[in-house]
Amino acid sequence: MFKQGLWAFELEINGRDLILNDIILSAKSITKDYKMGASIIHVLKGIDLKIRHGEILVIIGPSGVGKSTLLHIMGGLDRPTSGKVVINSTSVFELDDTALARFRNQTIGFVFQFHYLLPEFTALENVAMPGLIGNKPRSEVYKKAEKLLRDVGLGERLEHKPNELSGGEQQRVAVARALMNDPMILLTDEPSGNLDLESSRSLHELLYKLSREKNQTIVIVTHNQELAQMADRVIELFDGRIKNETSQNRRD
């Protein structure tokens, strides 16, 4: 009987480890305040959130509820007023600014509504930039940048500068750039907010493909209901808190 109980206990521990190992990002009791004159604006009021490896998580909610603020905190671009973020066992805000910048470069990919491509550089050079900043071998970086551009359907646009690309193509370059250092998690803020309907759908399909084929973890802040429908899980923010959470389990 003792042996059976011990075996069950080991199974319980192993099962719990598997569950914990599946969590790539954990945000605990996140608050964010901003001082405006004599007033303090409480943007986030205690967010608890866990993100699993390989899932597409969409964050929705009205303007001004803190969606982008939460995304920036999860990515280490902004520090919370209180709370902690742990990514793959690293407590992000225990790092100093230099270590945090290095961690972001090696661990997280960002895609924003505005692509922020460097206008004087080609698509290939823009995609290579995070790898070069990370001090990876130049030949290896450019070889990988070319492959990423081909993966996102821009194999014929390697030498084009941003002003020679359409809005949808520029955003695809931004996605390829975000993937340059094999990020554990891809954080995207209204990625199709500046695109026409056709380009938006094309970008949505690309993100979905990345998740399914490469098991890429993706978090998307959006107002786009079509994009939300593609998610595994949708979280709705309201008044600085999580109002609703819906699992959709879309694994086609």
C-alpha atoms as an extended CHARMM CRD file, in Angstrom:
* protein
*
       252  EXT
         1         1  MET       CA              0.0000000000        0.0000000000        0.0000000000  PROA      1               0.0000000000
         2         2  PHE       CA              2.8880000000        2.3230000000        0.8010000000  PROA      2               0.0000000000
         3         3  LYS       CA              4.4750000000        1.5980000000       -2.5770000000  PROA      3               0.0000000000
         4         4  GLN       CA              1.2290000000        2.3200000000       -4.3720000000  PROA      4               0.0000000000
         5         5  GLY       CA              0.8220000000        5.5930000000       -2.4650000000  PROA      5               0.0000000000
         6         6  LEU       CA              4.4170000000        6.6140000000       -3.2330000000  PROA      6               0.0000000000
         7         7  TRP       CA              3.9230000000        5.7940000000       -6.9350000000  PROA      7               0.0000000000
         8         8  ALA       CA              0.7770000000        7.9300000000       -7.0220000000  PROA      8               0.0000000000
         9         9  PHE       CA              2.6610000000       10.7580000000       -5.3010000000  PROA      9               0.0000000000
        10        10  GLU       CA              5.4510000000       10.5760000000       -7.8960000000  PROA      10              0.0000000000
        11        11  LEU       CA              2.8890000000       10.6420000000      -10.6920000000  PROA      11              0.0000000000
        12        12  GLU       CA              1.2990000000       13.6940000000       -9.1290000000  PROA      12              0.0000000000
        13        13  ILE       CA              4.6570000000       15.4890000000       -8.9310000000  PROA      13              0.0000000000
        14        14  ASN       CA              5.6280000000       14.4890000000      -12.4600000000  PROA      14              0.0000000000
        15        15  GLY       CA              2.2630000000       15.5990000000      -13.7610000000  PROA      15              0.0000000000
        16        16  ARG       CA              2.6000000000       18.9300000000      -11.9970000000  PROA      16              0.0000000000
        17        17  ASP       CA              6.0960000000       19.3770000000      -13.4730000000  PROA      17              0.0000000000
        18        18  LEU       CA              4.7520000000       18.7190000000      -16.9460000000  PROA      18              0.0000000000
        19        19  ILE       CA              2.0610000000       21.3260000000      -16.4420000000  PROA      19              0.0000000000
        20        20  LEU       CA              4.5630000000       23.8550000000      -15.1060000000  PROA      20              0.0000000000
        21        21  ASN       CA              7.0020000000       23.1620000000      -17.9350000000  PROA      21              0.0000000000
        22        22  ASP       CA              4.2060000000       23.8530000000      -20.4280000000  PROA      22              0.0000000000
        23        23  ILE       CA              3.8890000000       27.4110000000      -19.0930000000  PROA      23              0.0000000000
        24        24  ILE       CA              6.2550000000       29.6610000000      -21.0280000000  PROA      24              0.0000000000
        25        25  LEU       CA              5.2200000000       32.9580000000      -19.4170000000  PROA      25              0.0000000000
        26        26  SER       CA              3.6270000000       33.6990000000      -16.0700000000  PROA      26              0.0000000000
        27        27  ALA       CA              2.4650000000       37.1580000000      -14.9930000000  PROA      27              0.0000000000
        28        28  LYS       CA              1.5220000000       37.5240000000      -11.3350000000  PROA      28              0.0000000000
        29        29  SER       CA             -0.3470000000       40.4050000000       -9.6530000000  PROA      29              0.0000000000
        30        30  ILE       CA              0.6700000000       42.9260000000      -12.3140000000  PROA      30              0.0000000000
        31        31  THR       CA             -0.2510000000       46.5350000000      -11.5900000000  PROA      31              0.0000000000
        32        32  LYS       CA              0.7180000000       49.6700000000      -13.4920000000  PROA      32              0.0000000000
        33        33  ASP       CA              0.1340000000       53.2380000000      -12.3410000000  PROA      33              0.0000000000
        34        34  TYR       CA              0.8950000000       56.4980000000      -14.1150000000  PROA      34              0.0000000000
        35        35  LYS       CA              1.1550000000       59.8630000000      -12.4070000000  PROA      35              0.0000000000
        36        36  MET       CA             -0.5930000000       62.6950000000      -14.2320000000  PROA      36              0.0000000000
        37        37  GLY       CA             -0.1900000000       65.9450000000      -12.3430000000  PROA      37              0.0000000000
        38        38  ALA       CA             -1.6480000000       65.4400000000       -8.8960000000  PROA      38              0.0000000000
        39        39  SER       CA             -3.5710000000       62.3410000000       -9.9960000000  PROA      39              0.0000000000
        40        40  ILE       CA             -2.5490000000       58.7030000000      -10.2370000000  PROA      40              0.0000000000
        41        41  ILE       CA             -4.0590000000       56.6550000000      -13.0650000000  PROA      41              0.0000000000
        42        42  HSD       CA             -4.3890000000       52.9510000000      -12.2460000000  PROA      42              0.0000000000
        43        43  VAL       CA             -4.0980000000       51.2860000000      -15.6720000000  PROA      43              0.0000000000
        44        44  LEU       CA             -3.5960000000       47.6710000000      -14.5880000000  PROA      44              0.0000000000
        45        45  LYS       CA             -5.1140000000       46.5470000000      -11.2990000000  PROA      45              0.0000000000
        46        46  GLY       CA             -3.7870000000       43.0720000000      -10.5930000000  PROA      46              0.0000000000
        47        47  ILE       CA             -3.3950000000       40.8480000000      -13.6480000000  PROA      47              0.0000000000
        48        48  ASP       CA             -2.6810000000       37.1270000000      -13.2450000000  PROA      48              0.0000000000
        49        49  LEU       CA             -1.9560000000       35.3340000000      -16.4980000000  PROA      49              0.0000000000
        50        50  LYS       CA             -0.2230000000       32.1730000000      -17.7100000000  PROA      50              0.0000000000
        51        51  ILE       CA              0.6650000000       31.5010000000      -21.3320000000  PROA      51              0.0000000000
        52        52  ARG       CA              1.2950000000       27.9890000000      -22.6040000000  PROA      52              0.0000000000
        53        53  HSD       CA              3.8970000000       26.9000000000      -25.0960000000  PROA      53              0.0000000000
        54        54  GLY       CA              2.6140000000       26.9000000000      -28.6800000000  PROA      54              0.0000000000
        55        55  GLU       CA             -0.7090000000       28.6410000000      -28.0900000000  PROA      55              0.0000000000
        56        56  ILE       CA             -2.1830000000       31.7080000000      -29.7750000000  PROA      56              0.0000000000
        57        57  LEU       CA             -3.5070000000       34.0080000000      -27.0670000000  PROA      57              0.0000000000
        58        58  VAL       CA             -5.5270000000       37.0750000000      -28.0790000000  PROA      58              0.0000000000
        59        59  ILE       CA             -6.0990000000       39.9960000000      -25.7240000000  PROA      59              0.0000000000
        60        60  ILE       CA             -9.1390000000       42.1440000000      -26.5220000000  PROA      60              0.0000000000
        61        61  GLY       CA            -11.0000000000       45.0040000000      -24.8680000000  PROA      61              0.0000000000
        62        62  PRO       CA            -11.9610000000       48.6410000000      -25.4260000000  PROA      62              0.0000000000
        63        63  SER       CA             -9.3220000000       51.3040000000      -26.0320000000  PROA      63              0.0000000000
        64        64  GLY       CA             -7.6150000000       52.4930000000      -22.8720000000  PROA      64              0.0000000000
        65        65  VAL       CA             -8.0650000000       49.3690000000      -20.7450000000  PROA      65              0.0000000000
        66        66  GLY       CA             -4.3330000000       48.5590000000      -20.6580000000  PROA      66              0.0000000000
        67        67  LYS       CA             -3.9430000000       45.9280000000      -23.4010000000  PROA      67              0.0000000000
        68        68  SER       CA             -0.7710000000       47.4080000000      -24.8890000000  PROA      68              0.0000000000
        69        69  THR       CA              0.5620000000       48.2720000000      -21.4330000000  PROA      69              0.0000000000
        70        70  LEU       CA              0.1900000000       44.6370000000      -20.3800000000  PROA      70              0.0000000000
        71        71  LEU       CA              1.8760000000       43.4320000000      -23.5730000000  PROA      71              0.0000000000
        72        72  HSD       CA              4.8130000000       45.8040000000      -23.0530000000  PROA      72              0.0000000000
        73        73  ILE       CA              5.2230000000       44.6120000000      -19.4690000000  PROA      73              0.0000000000
        74        74  MET       CA              5.1020000000       40.9530000000      -20.5240000000  PROA      74              0.0000000000
        75        75  GLY       CA              7.8410000000       41.7130000000      -23.0520000000  PROA      75              0.0000000000
        76        76  GLY       CA             10.0280000000       43.6260000000      -20.6130000000  PROA      76              0.0000000000
        77        77  LEU       CA              9.6440000000       46.9090000000      -22.5160000000  PROA      77              0.0000000000
        78        78  ASP       CA              8.0650000000       48.5330000000      -19.4680000000  PROA      78              0.0000000000
        79        79  ARG       CA              8.3630000000       47.7000000000      -15.7850000000  PROA      79              0.0000000000
        80        80  PRO       CA              5.2150000000       47.2010000000      -13.6880000000  PROA      80              0.0000000000
        81        81  THR       CA              4.4250000000       49.2330000000      -10.6060000000  PROA      81              0.0000000000
        82        82  SER       CA              4.1460000000       45.9020000000       -8.7910000000  PROA      82              0.0000000000
        83        83  GLY       CA              4.0250000000       42.2170000000       -9.6450000000  PROA      83              0.0000000000
        84        84  LYS       CA              6.3480000000       39.8920000000      -11.5110000000  PROA      84              0.0000000000
        85        85  VAL       CA              6.7670000000       38.2840000000      -14.9150000000  PROA      85              0.0000000000
        86        86  VAL       CA              8.5760000000       34.9630000000      -15.2850000000  PROA      86              0.0000000000
        87        87  ILE       CA              9.5900000000       33.7160000000      -18.7290000000  PROA      87              0.0000000000
        88        88  ASN       CA             11.0580000000       30.2320000000      -18.8990000000  PROA      88              0.0000000000
        89        89  SER       CA             12.1430000000       30.4130000000      -15.2140000000  PROA      89              0.0000000000
        90        90  THR       CA             13.7190000000       33.9000000000      -15.5550000000  PROA      90              0.0000000000
        91        91  SER       CA             12.1580000000       36.5520000000      -13.3250000000  PROA      91              0.0000000000
        92        92  VAL       CA             12.2970000000       39.3420000000      -15.8850000000  PROA      92              0.0000000000
        93        93  PHE       CA             12.2480000000       42.3930000000      -13.6230000000  PROA      93              0.0000000000
        94        94  GLU       CA             14.9800000000       41.1230000000      -11.3580000000  PROA      94              0.0000000000
        95        95  LEU       CA             17.3430000000       41.8160000000      -14.2800000000  PROA      95              0.0000000000
        96        96  ASP       CA             19.0860000000       45.1760000000      -14.5900000000  PROA      96              0.0000000000
        97        97  ASP       CA             18.4640000000       47.2260000000      -17.7320000000  PROA      97              0.0000000000
        98        98  THR       CA             21.4660000000       45.8440000000      -19.6340000000  PROA      98              0.0000000000
        99        99  ALA       CA             20.6500000000       42.2170000000      -18.8350000000  PROA      99              0.0000000000
       100       100  LEU       CA             16.9820000000       42.8380000000      -19.5980000000  PROA      100             0.0000000000
       101       101  ALA       CA             17.8030000000       44.2550000000      -23.0530000000  PROA      101             0.0000000000
       102       102  ARG       CA             19.9270000000       41.1920000000      -23.7860000000  PROA      102             0.0000000000
       103       103  PHE       CA             17.1730000000       38.8880000000      -22.5430000000  PROA      103             0.0000000000
       104       104  ARG       CA             14.5870000000       40.5950000000      -24.7710000000  PROA      104             0.0000000000
       105       105  ASN       CA             16.8520000000       40.2520000000      -27.8010000000  PROA      105             0.0000000000
       106       106  GLN       CA             17.4030000000       36.5390000000      -27.1990000000  PROA      106             0.0000000000
       107       107  THR       CA             13.9630000000       35.5110000000      -25.9770000000  PROA      107             0.0000000000
       108       108  ILE       CA             11.1400000000       37.7160000000      -27.2660000000  PROA      108             0.0000000000
       109       109  GLY       CA             10.0020000000       38.8200000000      -30.7220000000  PROA      109             0.0000000000
       110       110  PHE       CA              7.9210000000       41.9690000000      -31.1650000000  PROA      110             0.0000000000
       111       111  VAL       CA              5.5750000000       43.0250000000      -33.9630000000  PROA      111             0.0000000000
       112       112  PHE       CA              3.7900000000       46.3580000000      -33.6610000000  PROA      112             0.0000000000
       113       113  GLN       CA              1.0330000000       48.1010000000      -35.5980000000  PROA      113             0.0000000000
       114       114  PHE       CA              3.6860000000       50.2780000000      -37.2200000000  PROA      114             0.0000000000
       115       115  HSD       CA              6.4120000000       48.0410000000      -38.5830000000  PROA      115             0.0000000000
       116       116  TYR       CA              9.3410000000       50.2950000000      -37.5100000000  PROA      116             0.0000000000
       117       117  LEU       CA             11.5710000000       49.0630000000      -40.3260000000  PROA      117             0.0000000000
       118       118  LEU       CA             14.7620000000       51.0440000000      -40.8520000000  PROA      118             0.0000000000
       119       119  PRO       CA             14.1560000000       52.9020000000      -44.1460000000  PROA      119             0.0000000000
       120       120  GLU       CA             17.7860000000       53.0050000000      -45.2920000000  PROA      120             0.0000000000
       121       121  PHE       CA             18.1880000000       49.2220000000      -45.1020000000  PROA      121             0.0000000000
       122       122  THR       CA             16.8670000000       46.4370000000      -47.3290000000  PROA      122             0.0000000000
       123       123  ALA       CA             14.3520000000       43.8370000000      -46.2000000000  PROA      123             0.0000000000
       124       124  LEU       CA             17.2090000000       41.3720000000      -45.7330000000  PROA      124             0.0000000000
       125       125  GLU       CA             19.2210000000       43.8250000000      -43.6300000000  PROA      125             0.0000000000
       126       126  ASN       CA             16.2090000000       44.7170000000      -41.4820000000  PROA      126             0.0000000000
       127       127  VAL       CA             15.5130000000       41.0570000000      -40.7180000000  PROA      127             0.0000000000
       128       128  ALA       CA             19.1920000000       40.4070000000      -39.9540000000  PROA      128             0.0000000000
       129       129  MET       CA             19.4310000000       43.2760000000      -37.4550000000  PROA      129             0.0000000000
       130       130  PRO       CA             18.4180000000       41.4000000000      -34.2390000000  PROA      130             0.0000000000
       131       131  GLY       CA             20.9130000000       38.6420000000      -35.0290000000  PROA      131             0.0000000000
       132       132  LEU       CA             23.7150000000       41.1390000000      -35.6120000000  PROA      132             0.0000000000
       133       133  ILE       CA             22.8250000000       42.9570000000      -32.3850000000  PROA      133             0.0000000000
       134       134  GLY       CA             22.9950000000       39.5690000000      -30.6690000000  PROA      134             0.0000000000
       135       135  ASN       CA             26.5850000000       39.1720000000      -31.9680000000  PROA      135             0.0000000000
       136       136  LYS       CA             25.8320000000       36.0920000000      -34.0180000000  PROA      136             0.0000000000
       137       137  PRO       CA             28.1190000000       35.2360000000      -36.9790000000  PROA      137             0.0000000000
       138       138  ARG       CA             27.3040000000       37.5310000000      -39.9040000000  PROA      138             0.0000000000
       139       139  SER       CA             27.1530000000       34.8080000000      -42.5690000000  PROA      139             0.0000000000
       140       140  GLU       CA             24.8550000000       32.6910000000      -40.3940000000  PROA      140             0.0000000000
       141       141  VAL       CA             22.5990000000       35.6650000000      -39.6900000000  PROA      141             0.0000000000
       142       142  TYR       CA             22.1410000000       36.6260000000      -43.3420000000  PROA      142             0.0000000000
       143       143  LYS       CA             21.5260000000       33.0380000000      -44.3830000000  PROA      143             0.0000000000
       144       144  LYS       CA             18.8110000000       32.7280000000      -41.7660000000  PROA      144             0.0000000000
       145       145  ALA       CA             17.3340000000       36.1470000000      -42.6410000000  PROA      145             0.0000000000
       146       146  GLU       CA             16.9730000000       35.0600000000      -46.2570000000  PROA      146             0.0000000000
       147       147  LYS       CA             15.2530000000       31.8340000000      -45.2130000000  PROA      147             0.0000000000
       148       148  LEU       CA             12.8420000000       33.7130000000      -42.9490000000  PROA      148             0.0000000000
       149       149  LEU       CA             11.9040000000       36.1070000000      -45.7390000000  PROA      149             0.0000000000
       150       150  ARG       CA             11.2450000000       33.1550000000      -48.0290000000  PROA      150             0.0000000000
       151       151  ASP       CA              9.1580000000       31.5370000000      -45.2750000000  PROA      151             0.0000000000
       152       152  VAL       CA              6.9230000000       34.6250000000      -45.1070000000  PROA      152             0.0000000000
       153       153  GLY       CA              6.5720000000       34.7670000000      -48.8810000000  PROA      153             0.0000000000
       154       154  LEU       CA              9.0840000000       37.5130000000      -49.6460000000  PROA      154             0.0000000000
       155       155  GLY       CA             11.8530000000       35.5510000000      -51.3160000000  PROA      155             0.0000000000
       156       156  GLU       CA             11.7410000000       37.9420000000      -54.2800000000  PROA      156             0.0000000000
       157       157  ARG       CA             11.9350000000       41.0670000000      -52.1140000000  PROA      157             0.0000000000
       158       158  LEU       CA             15.2470000000       40.5430000000      -50.3160000000  PROA      158             0.0000000000
       159       159  GLU       CA             16.9390000000       43.6490000000      -51.6830000000  PROA      159             0.0000000000
       160       160  HSD       CA             13.8970000000       45.9290000000      -51.5880000000  PROA      160             0.0000000000
       161       161  LYS       CA             13.8260000000       48.8200000000      -49.1220000000  PROA      161             0.0000000000
       162       162  PRO       CA             10.6730000000       49.4880000000      -47.0600000000  PROA      162             0.0000000000
       163       163  ASN       CA              9.4210000000       52.2540000000      -49.3810000000  PROA      163             0.0000000000
       164       164  GLU       CA              9.4940000000       49.7360000000      -52.2340000000  PROA      164             0.0000000000
       165       165  LEU       CA              7.2020000000       47.3220000000      -50.3750000000  PROA      165             0.0000000000
       166       166  SER       CA              3.4490000000       47.3390000000      -49.7800000000  PROA      166             0.0000000000
       167       167  GLY       CA              2.0820000000       47.7410000000      -46.2500000000  PROA      167             0.0000000000
       168       168  GLY       CA              1.3790000000       44.0180000000      -46.0140000000  PROA      168             0.0000000000
       169       169  GLU       CA              4.8770000000       43.1600000000      -47.2440000000  PROA      169             0.0000000000
       170       170  GLN       CA              6.4510000000       45.5400000000      -44.7380000000  PROA      170             0.0000000000
       171       171  GLN       CA              4.5630000000       43.8580000000      -41.9160000000  PROA      171             0.0000000000
       172       172  ARG       CA              5.7310000000       40.4480000000      -43.1410000000  PROA      172             0.0000000000
       173       173  VAL       CA              9.2960000000       41.7420000000      -42.9780000000  PROA      173             0.0000000000
       174       174  ALA       CA              8.5690000000       42.8440000000      -39.3940000000  PROA      174             0.0000000000
       175       175  VAL       CA              7.3300000000       39.3300000000      -38.5590000000  PROA      175             0.0000000000
       176       176  ALA       CA             10.4530000000       37.7610000000      -40.0910000000  PROA      176             0.0000000000
       177       177  ARG       CA             12.6320000000       40.1840000000      -38.1200000000  PROA      177             0.0000000000
       178       178  ALA       CA             10.8060000000       39.2520000000      -34.8990000000  PROA      178             0.0000000000
       179       179  LEU       CA             11.6100000000       35.5770000000      -35.5580000000  PROA      179             0.0000000000
       180       180  MET       CA             15.3030000000       36.1530000000      -36.2570000000  PROA      180             0.0000000000
       181       181  ASN       CA             16.5670000000       34.9940000000      -32.8580000000  PROA      181             0.0000000000
       182       182  ASP       CA             14.1160000000       32.0920000000      -32.4740000000  PROA      182             0.0000000000
       183       183  PRO       CA             12.0660000000       33.7920000000      -29.7500000000  PROA      183             0.0000000000
       184       184  MET       CA             10.2930000000       31.7220000000      -27.1350000000  PROA      184             0.0000000000
       185       185  ILE       CA              7.3240000000       34.0290000000      -27.4970000000  PROA      185             0.0000000000
       186       186  LEU       CA              6.1030000000       36.4330000000      -30.1880000000  PROA      186             0.0000000000
       187       187  LEU       CA              4.2630000000       39.5100000000      -28.8600000000  PROA      187             0.0000000000
       188       188  THR       CA              2.1930000000       41.4520000000      -31.3840000000  PROA      188             0.0000000000
       189       189  ASP       CA              0.3010000000       44.7200000000      -30.8580000000  PROA      189             0.0000000000
       190       190  GLU       CA             -2.4710000000       45.3700000000      -33.4200000000  PROA      190             0.0000000000
       191       191  PRO       CA             -0.3150000000       43.7500000000      -36.1310000000  PROA      191             0.0000000000
       192       192  SER       CA             -2.9380000000       44.2060000000      -38.8500000000  PROA      192             0.0000000000
       193       193  GLY       CA             -4.3400000000       47.5080000000      -37.5810000000  PROA      193             0.0000000000
       194       194  ASN       CA             -2.7350000000       49.4940000000      -40.4030000000  PROA      194             0.0000000000
       195       195  LEU       CA             -3.4760000000       47.0650000000      -43.2340000000  PROA      195             0.0000000000
       196       196  ASP       CA             -6.2450000000       46.7100000000      -45.7870000000  PROA      196             0.0000000000
       197       197  LEU       CA             -8.6130000000       43.7300000000      -45.5650000000  PROA      197             0.0000000000
       198       198  GLU       CA             -6.7000000000       41.4750000000      -47.9680000000  PROA      198             0.0000000000
       199       199  SER       CA             -3.3240000000       42.2030000000      -46.3680000000  PROA      199             0.0000000000
       200       200  SER       CA             -4.8380000000       41.6990000000      -42.9060000000  PROA      200             0.0000000000
       201       201  ARG       CA             -6.1580000000       38.2620000000      -43.7830000000  PROA      201             0.0000000000
       202       202  SER       CA             -2.8430000000       37.3100000000      -45.3290000000  PROA      202             0.0000000000
       203       203  LEU       CA             -1.0080000000       38.3500000000      -42.1590000000  PROA      203             0.0000000000
       204       204  HSD       CA             -3.5040000000       36.4950000000      -39.9560000000  PROA      204             0.0000000000
       205       205  GLU       CA             -2.9580000000       33.3300000000      -41.9910000000  PROA      205             0.0000000000
       206       206  LEU       CA              0.8000000000       33.7540000000      -41.6140000000  PROA      206             0.0000000000
       207       207  LEU       CA              0.5610000000       34.0420000000      -37.8150000000  PROA      207             0.0000000000
       208       208  TYR       CA             -1.7310000000       31.0280000000      -37.6750000000  PROA      208             0.0000000000
       209       209  LYS       CA              0.6970000000       29.0440000000      -39.8430000000  PROA      209             0.0000000000
       210       210  LEU       CA              3.6290000000       29.9750000000      -37.5900000000  PROA      210             0.0000000000
       211       211  SER       CA              1.7690000000       28.7230000000      -34.5430000000  PROA      211             0.0000000000
       212       212  ARG       CA              0.6540000000       25.4740000000      -36.1050000000  PROA      212             0.0000000000
       213       213  GLU       CA              3.7390000000       24.4980000000      -38.1070000000  PROA      213             0.0000000000
       214       214  LYS       CA              6.4830000000       25.8510000000      -35.8430000000  PROA      214             0.0000000000
       215       215  ASN       CA              4.6430000000       25.5890000000      -32.5020000000  PROA      215             0.0000000000
       216       216  GLN       CA              5.3690000000       29.2890000000      -32.0270000000  PROA      216             0.0000000000
       217       217  THR       CA              3.8090000000       30.9000000000      -28.9560000000  PROA      217             0.0000000000
       218       218  ILE       CA              2.0200000000       34.0940000000      -30.0250000000  PROA      218             0.0000000000
       219       219  VAL       CA              0.2500000000       36.7860000000      -28.0090000000  PROA      219             0.0000000000
       220       220  ILE       CA             -1.8390000000       39.2600000000      -30.0010000000  PROA      220             0.0000000000
       221       221  VAL       CA             -3.4510000000       42.4930000000      -28.8310000000  PROA      221             0.0000000000
       222       222  THR       CA             -6.1980000000       43.3250000000      -31.3020000000  PROA      222             0.0000000000
       223       223  HSD       CA             -9.6280000000       44.7780000000      -31.9720000000  PROA      223             0.0000000000
       224       224  ASN       CA             -9.9590000000       42.4830000000      -34.9860000000  PROA      224             0.0000000000
       225       225  GLN       CA            -12.6660000000       39.8790000000      -34.3690000000  PROA      225             0.0000000000
       226       226  GLU       CA            -11.5170000000       37.7270000000      -37.2850000000  PROA      226             0.0000000000
       227       227  LEU       CA             -8.0880000000       37.4380000000      -35.7230000000  PROA      227             0.0000000000
       228       228  ALA       CA             -9.6190000000       36.6780000000      -32.3180000000  PROA      228             0.0000000000
       229       229  GLN       CA            -11.5650000000       33.7950000000      -33.8740000000  PROA      229             0.0000000000
       230       230  MET       CA             -8.2480000000       32.1340000000      -34.8240000000  PROA      230             0.0000000000
       231       231  ALA       CA             -6.9520000000       32.0800000000      -31.2490000000  PROA      231             0.0000000000
       232       232  ASP       CA             -6.7340000000       29.1530000000      -28.8530000000  PROA      232             0.0000000000
       233       233  ARG       CA             -7.6470000000       31.4650000000      -26.0060000000  PROA      233             0.0000000000
       234       234  VAL       CA             -9.1580000000       34.9470000000      -25.7900000000  PROA      234             0.0000000000
       235       235  ILE       CA             -8.7910000000       37.2120000000      -22.7670000000  PROA      235             0.0000000000
       236       236  GLU       CA            -10.9240000000       40.3170000000      -22.4090000000  PROA      236             0.0000000000
       237       237  LEU       CA             -9.6040000000       43.2140000000      -20.3480000000  PROA      237             0.0000000000
       238       238  PHE       CA            -11.8980000000       45.7600000000      -18.7650000000  PROA      238             0.0000000000
       239       239  ASP       CA            -11.0540000000       48.4870000000      -16.2670000000  PROA      239             0.0000000000
       240       240  GLY       CA             -7.5180000000       47.1640000000      -15.7930000000  PROA      240             0.0000000000
       241       241  ARG       CA             -8.5920000000       43.6230000000      -14.9560000000  PROA      241             0.0000000000
       242       242  ILE       CA             -9.3320000000       40.3660000000      -16.7710000000  PROA      242             0.0000000000
       243       243  LYS       CA            -13.0940000000       40.3530000000      -17.3090000000  PROA      243             0.0000000000
       244       244  ASN       CA            -13.5300000000       37.1420000000      -19.3290000000  PROA      244             0.0000000000
       245       245  GLU       CA            -11.3930000000       34.2810000000      -20.5530000000  PROA      245             0.0000000000
       246       246  THR       CA            -12.5050000000       31.9080000000      -23.3140000000  PROA      246             0.0000000000
       247       247  SER       CA            -10.7110000000       28.7850000000      -24.5720000000  PROA      247             0.0000000000
       248       248  GLN       CA            -11.4630000000       27.9490000000      -28.1970000000  PROA      248             0.0000000000
       249       249  ASN       CA             -9.0960000000       24.9850000000      -28.7880000000  PROA      249             0.0000000000
       250       250  ARG       CA             -8.7600000000       25.6780000000      -32.5060000000  PROA      250             0.0000000000
       251       251  ARG       CA             -6.2400000000       23.0540000000      -33.5790000000  PROA      251             0.0000000000
       252       252  ASP       CA             -7.2960000000       22.3720000000      -37.1800000000  PROA      252             0.0000000000
